[in-house]
Amino acid sequence: MATNESNTLNGLIQINDLNFADINVTDLLQDAPVLQRMVAVPASQGGTLHKYIKQVVAAGASFRAVNTGVANAAPQQEDVEVVCKYLDGSFQRDIAIADGYRGGRAAYMQKETAKALLALFAGLEKHILQGTASGISGTGFNGLADNSFVSNLHQSMVVNAGGNGGRSVWLVRSTEDDVAIVAGNDGQLKFDFDPESVQFLVTDTSTGAGYNALSAALGGWFAVQYGSRYSLGRIANIDGTSGKTLTDKLIAEALSKFPAGRQPNVIVMDRTSWYELQSSRTATNPTGAPAPFPTDAFGIPIVVSEHVKTDESALVTTTTTTTTTTTATSQ
């Protein structure tokens, strides 16, 4: 279970209802394991606007002789601005069920709100990993798999497994200066519920009849910060049907793209890639015994998420396996 550190989502999120003071947000992230590992920052400008500086070229330094000047290269930086988007988890429940609950309306809606929060955080993780392809209705922020993110992804940070699309494995360096969740309004989640407020909802499309229901407003503002050119790596085109499965060799190649002092701190994959990695290790196990399911690769924790996209279009690159240049993308 993740700790309640202030630079994590469970340390930043605040729910504006006293009834939820005893709820550990960590427990609400059980279906969003990547969120538990990622650093979270409040929107830097307050409200829903976040600005940060991305370093493009490092500053230079040179030896010089006494009384001899040198022209050191100046650092090059870019100002980046992202706008948080509202993720809505609002819901309605039949008043007959709420009134029949032994704890009463408020207790029933609190229980249902906990379920809604689980879904909200799971949806947030899915959108971070899949972006606009996540299927969440409405206009959200750009995620890792969106073309705007892929174009930011430095060309040398992509490894092509050689399949015909399929899946990706993400190597993420999550710090306050790299990939981070951005929470608007200082991490405040809105929760509004009046146990005396009843809405008349028409939900039966076959008859047009409706019923009285209780309504709760729930949601928050979120985005994701990309960071620098070495904040994110990707192994693309992992496709079991083409025999192009995940191996430690591919992970090692992807890790070699990161500077020695700026390695990723989490590797994100789906269950199929996780199984492929375990199978590849079993084949090379000198004892002949099945290898355990991996918890890390080269000392970097592996996080298995249900929200990794598994039907990606092919990411077209110039070569496979040892690719260092990306020429086109298709999501």
Secondary structure, DSSP 8 states (H G I E B T S, - for coil): -----TTBHHHH-EES-GGGTT--GGGGGTT-HHHHHSBEEE-TTSTTEEEEEEEEE--------TT--------EEEEEEEE-EEEE--EEEEHHHHHHSTT-HHHHHHHHHHHHHHHHHHHHHHHHHHGGGG--SS-----TTSHHHHHHS-GGGEEE--SSSBEEEEEE--STTSSEEEESGGGEEEEEEEEEEEEEEE--TTT--EEEEEEEEEEEEEEEE--STTSEEEEEEEBGGGTB---HHHHHHHHTTS-TTS--SEEEE-HHHHHHHHHHHHHT-TT-S-----SEETTEEEEE-TTS-SSB----BSSSSS---B-----
